Amino acid sequence: MDRVEEIESAIDRLPPEDYRRVVAWLRAREQKTWDDQIDHDSATGKLDHLFAEADAESSQGRLRDWPPRG
């Protein structure tokens, strides 16, 4: 059994409250990883084309609120 299988097996044996704690930790960790990647991509200019596209759409009046106001 490899390391990941051992972790999976251990998680399967957790009581419900401990399982929820692990899930919450994993979700928070994944969110931080995502946020860090977006920050890095933005700081290094990888998202500049998206900002330029949004500016162009905005100047043409083609942007809409999301979610739509209602």
Secondary structure, 3 states (H helix, E strand, C coil): CCHHHHHHHHHHCCCHHHHHHHHHHHHHHHHHHHHHHHHHHHHCCCCHHHHHHHHHHHHCCCCCCCCCCC
